[in-house]
Amino acid sequence: MDSNDVSVAATAYRDTFGHSVPIEVLRLFERRPGPLIMEIRQAIALGRAVPGWRALSRASDLSAVATWPPRV
């Protein structure tokens, strides 16, 4: 999987739920993005945001847009 896959998935998540995938989460899965992409796809398919991501996303940076690779 390449970084574009994560970017597309993160954008779809943001568009679906109205908040970004938290930067901390993107960093955590930087080397192995597959499980993160699956988590995002599952959340979208079920129509349920990942618990805690909204608060974590807002706490990390209100103006951040989920990008890949994450900004340091």
MOBELMO-V617970 format. One record per backbone hydrogen bond with DSSP energy under -1.0 kcal/mol. CO is the residue of the C=O (numbers start at 0). NH is the residue of the N-H. If there is no record, write none. Layout:
co=CO nh=NH
co=CO nh=NH
//
This chain:
co=1 nh=4
co=1 nh=5
co=2 nh=6
co=3 nh=7
co=4 nh=8
co=5 nh=9
co=6 nh=10
co=7 nh=11
co=8 nh=12
co=9 nh=13
co=10 nh=14
co=11 nh=15
co=12 nh=16
co=13 nh=17
co=21 nh=25
co=22 nh=26
co=23 nh=27
co=24 nh=28
co=26 nh=29
co=32 nh=36
co=33 nh=37
co=34 nh=38
co=35 nh=39
co=36 nh=40
co=37 nh=41
co=38 nh=42
co=39 nh=43
co=40 nh=44
co=41 nh=45
co=42 nh=46
co=42 nh=47
co=49 nh=52
co=51 nh=55
co=52 nh=56
co=53 nh=57
co=54 nh=58
co=55 nh=59
co=56 nh=60
co=60 nh=63
//
